[in-house]
Amino acid sequence: MKITIKRPENWPILQNNQKIPVIFPAFGILDAEKQKIENFLRNWQLETVFYQAKYPNDLEFLANGDQDRLEELQNAFNDKNSNIIFCGSGGYGSARIIPELLKSDIYLENKIFAGFSDITSLHLAFNNCLNIPTLHSPMLKQIAKGKISDHSIEFLYNILTDKEYELSYNIQPLNKLAKNIGNITLPKLLGGNLSLIQTSIGTDWQINKKGDYSLLIEEYDEKSYAIDRMLNHLKNADIFSNCRAIFIGDISKIDNQNYLIAILDDFVNKLNIPIFNIDNIGHKRDNLAIILGQDINILD
C-alpha cells in the first residue's frame, strides 16, 4: 500500500541563484556548522541568508531571544525576494514565539516552509490556524553534516524543483481497519514530532482544532514509558475523535525496543482508527520530506 500527496499548485519552484533564508526558531548552531550549510547550498547554486540578532538573549540554550526569533521568522516570510525558507536546526523553543506570530501580519502565500522535529509546533500553527501547507523535511544542519542519506536529499530537491509533483510513500497496515480501507482520499495530514503534538493540547494550534484530519507521528530519544505516556495523553484528551487515520513513522533511539513494540500494539488495539506504519520519516538517516496540511490519497 502507499499514500500519495500532491505538491501545492501555488508553491514556488526552486531556481538557481535564489536567496534562501535559513532560520533558527529553536536552538542555534556553531559558526562552523553555518559555514557547512552555506557550502551545501552553494553546491545547489543558492545564496544563504542568515538573520543578525538585535537584542540580548537571556536564555542561551535558544538560538536568540524570543523577539529576535520572531522577527527572523517574520522577515523570512515577508521578504519578497525569498520564497523558500529552511529551518537550520530543531531542539526546543519554536512554540514560545507562536502566540505573537499569530497576532502579526506575515505573508505566507506561495512560500515553502521546511523543517521538522521542534518545528512541528510551527507546522501545526501554519496548517491549523492559517490553513497553509508546509514541508516536513530534514534540517539543513543534518544535511550539511552528512547525516541524511543521498536518496532523502535528492527526494527533497525534487520536491523543491517540482520534479516530483505527486509524492508517494510506502505504508503498511497495522490493524484490520487499515487493511480494509481501500482506495480513499483522507483529510489533510497534520503532525510530526509526538512530543510537540502532545504539547499543542490546549493551545490555539492544537492538533485537532479545525475538524477532521490525518495524523503523522515520529519521535526520537525518548524513554519507552514516555512514548506510552504521550500516546495515552492524546487519547485521554480526546485528540483522536476527528482523526481519520494515523501514520506512525520512525520512533528511534529508544531505550527498549521490546517495550516500544508492546506499547504500539496496545495503542493500535485501543483505537478504532486505521493505523499504518510509514517508511523513512523521522530522525534516522533516511528521512523523506512530506507535505503537511494537504489531503492525502491511499492506494491499495
N, C-alpha and C positions, 0 to 999 in steps of 0.2 A: 504494500500500500504506500501511497505518498500523498503529500499535500502540495498544492501549488498556490502561489501568491503572485499577483500581477504588480509590476512596478507602477507606481502612480504616474498617470499621464503628464502631470504638471511638474514632475521632478526634473531638475536640470541635468544636462549631460556633461560629464567632466571633460574639460578641454585642456590642451597643453598651455602652460604659462599662466594658469589661473592662480589667484591668491587664495590660500586655504587657511582660515583661522584655526589654530589649534588651541583649544581652551582647556582649563583645568577647574571644573566646578567642585572638585573634592580635594584629593591630595595633590601635591606638587611633585616635581621630579628634579633630578640633578641637571646642572648645565650640560654635562657630558651627554646625558640622555636626550636633552633637547637638540643637541648637535646631531645625534643619531637620527632623530626624527627629521630634521632639516635635510640630512643626506638622503634619507629614504625618499622623501617627497621630491627632492631634486631629481632622483632617478625616474620618477613619474613625470618629470618636467613640470613641476609645480613649485610655487613660491610659498614658503611658510610664513605665517603672520602670528606672532606671539603678543599677548597683551602686556603692557607695562603697568605694574601696580602703582597706585597713587596714595594709598592710605596705610597706616600701621596695621600689622597683623598680630592680634592678641592671642590667637590660637595657632601656634606654629605647626601643628600637625596638619593644618589645612594649607592649600597652595597659597592663598591670600585671605584677607579678611572677607567677611560676607559682602560688604559693599563693593569691593573690587571684583569678586567673583560674579556678582550680579551684573555689574557694568560690563565685565568681559563678555558675558553671555548676551547681554543686550546689544553691545557693539557688534558682535559677530552676526547677529540676526539682522540688524539694521544697516549693515554695510552693503550698499547696492552693488559693490564690485565682487562680493563673495556670496556664493550660493550653496557651498558645501562646507559644513562645519564639523570638524573632528574633535572628539574629546581625547586628550592625551593620556589620561590615566584615571583610575577609579579611586577606591579607598573608602572614604566617608566624607560627607559634607554637602552633597548636592541638594538634599531636601531642605537644608537650612535657608536656601535662597528662594524657594518656590513661592511662599506667600507673597513676597514683594514682587517677584517675577510676574505672577498672575494679575497683579494690580497695574502693571506697566504696559505701555504700548510697544509691542515688538512686531516686526514684520516677519511673519512665518511662512507666507505662501511661497511656493516654488523654491524651497530650501530643503536640503538634506542635512539632517542632524544625526550624527553617528557616534555610537559608543555603547557600553554595556556595564554590567556589574552595578556599582553605586549609581550609575547614570540611569538605572531603572526608574528612579524617582522622577527624573525629568521626562523619560518616555511616558510614564503614566500621566503626568501633568499635561504634556502636549497631546497625547492620544485621547485622554478622557475629558479634560477641561476645554481644550481648544480644537479638538477634532482634527489634529494634524498628524499624518503618518510620519514615522521615524524609522531609523535603521539601527537595529540591534547588531552591533559589529565589534570585532576586536579593537582594542585600544592601539593607538599609534605607538605608544611606548613598547607594547608587546611585539608589535610587528617589527619595529626598528631594531629591537634587540634580538631578533631571530627566534622568538618564542612561538611564532604562529607558522603553520605549515604553508608551503608554497601554494598548495591547492586552495586553502582558505583565502590567501591573499589574492590569488587570481579570481576567485569567486567574487570577492568584494570589488575588485577592479572592474569586473564585467558588469556588476550592478551599476556602479558609478558611471561607466561609459555607455550604458544602455545596450551592451552586447547580450545581456540576459534580461529579457522583458518579462518573461514568466518564470519565476523561480520555483524549483522543485526540491523536495526534501523527503527522504525515506522515513517512514513511520512503521511501528509495529504495535498492533492492538494488545492491550494489557487486560481487557475484560470482555465479556460477551457482548456488551453494548457496542464496544469499539469494533469487534469482529463483524457485527451485523449492520454497521452504519450505512454501508453502500456509498454510492456517489452522491455527494451532497455539498452545498455551499453553507459554510458556517459564518457566524458574525465575527467581527474584527478581532484579530489576535492582539492580546494585551499581555503584559507581564515582563518576565526576565528573572532577575535575582529574587529568590524566595524571601530572603531577609527583608528586602526593600518592599516587596509585595505586602508582607506582614505589617511593616511599619507604616504602610499607607492607610491602615484601618483607622477610621475616624477623621481623616483629612479630606480636603476638597478634591484631592486626586485619588481617592480610594479606588481600588481595583474595579469594583462593580458599581461605580457611581452613576453610570449612564446607560443602564439597560443591558441587554444580552451581550455576551462576549465569549471568546475562546481564550484559554489561558496557557501561556508558556511559562515553565518553571525550570530554573537551573540554580545550582548552588556550589559553593567552594569553601573548603577549610572550615567546616563546622562539625561539631560532635554529632554523632548519630542521634542522641537523645534530643539535641536542639532541632534537628530536622523534624522529628516526631512532634515536638512542642509547637513548632511553627505551623505544620500542616493541620494539627488539631485546633490551633487558634483560629486559622482561617475557616475551618469547618464550623466551630462553635460560634464564630462571629457571623455566620450565615453568608459568607462571601460567595459560596458556590450556588446560591439559589437561582441565579440567572446566568450561570456558566454552562455553555452548551458542549464543551469538550475541553480536555486537559491534555497538554503535551509536555511530557517530562524529558528534559534534556539531560545534560551531564550533571551529575552530583558527584563531585570529585574531591580528592584529598580528605576522605572520611576516615575516622579512627577505626571503624569496624564494618567491613563490607557486609558481613552476615547480618548484623543488626539492621543495616540500611535496607537489605532485601526484605527482611521481615516487616520493617516499618512501612515500606512502599506497598507490600502486599496487603497489609492491614488497611492502609489508606485507600487503595483501589477497591477493596471489598466493601468498604463502608459507604461509598458514594455511588449514586445511581446516575452516573455521567459517563459517557465514553471517554476512556483514558488510554493514551498512547505513549510509547517511547518515541522520541525523535532523535535522530543521529546527529552527533557532531555539532551541538550547540551548547556552549558553556565555557568553562575555564581551562579546557585542555588545548593541546597544540592544534588539533583540528577544531576550528571554531567558525562555522559558516555564518555569514551575515544573514539576517532575516528581517523582513519588513514588519513592523508593528503598526497597529491602527488601520489595517486593511482586512477586508473579508478574505477568507481562505476557502479553497476547494479541496475536498477529499476525493481521491480517485482510488477505487478498489483494485 
